[in-house]
């Protein structure tokens, strides 16, 4: 499969069935550094001039200056809508979802009055760990978002999809053998640190992970071709592909990762 749903932590071999937790294998690898951004770690926006939104209803597939305005504004606020090209596609949609979730708006592909109003006077993401390290990642399972703080400021906010919490068993060829992998597909809450990573597509026993950065055994942040609104992975934290391109350059090894909350369907 070209994208993932993933599980918890240890791998257990019993009667020909591998009971796992995590997205894949484990190893060691180097890291990278960081830089500052528009919103402070305390959740306060920097000095942003008053803005007036277009207030033109946009639907997926829309084109034009209103879309460009939306893309520019989302980038100013720390979201990642992709290129400012005036085209409302899937990459911009994922950023819209993240923004709507942070601002208490039910995620939808339509950008209407509530979203435009929030873009004029946006809320900041709720800080999950007070007095946390200046550079850290916070994952809200409740809102399905990840906020990356770098040097005390919000550097990036993204929509994610975590573990589905649906037990699974899948058969795959791994290390030359056909094996059956079973798990609970959970993303455990807790405090962790980034460990090893891989560039590009990395094959695990449950599928392909793009630019994975592991932080809890076999559980990683990684890009995926499918990042739906609901938790859908085997345990890893899926993110849009364009975000997965950027995150490795911002997050080194040993960066704290805090996972909090619980998704309610």
Order of alpha helices (4+ residues) and beta strands (2+ residues): beta-beta-beta-alpha-alpha-alpha-beta-beta-beta-beta-beta-beta-beta-beta-beta-beta-alpha-beta
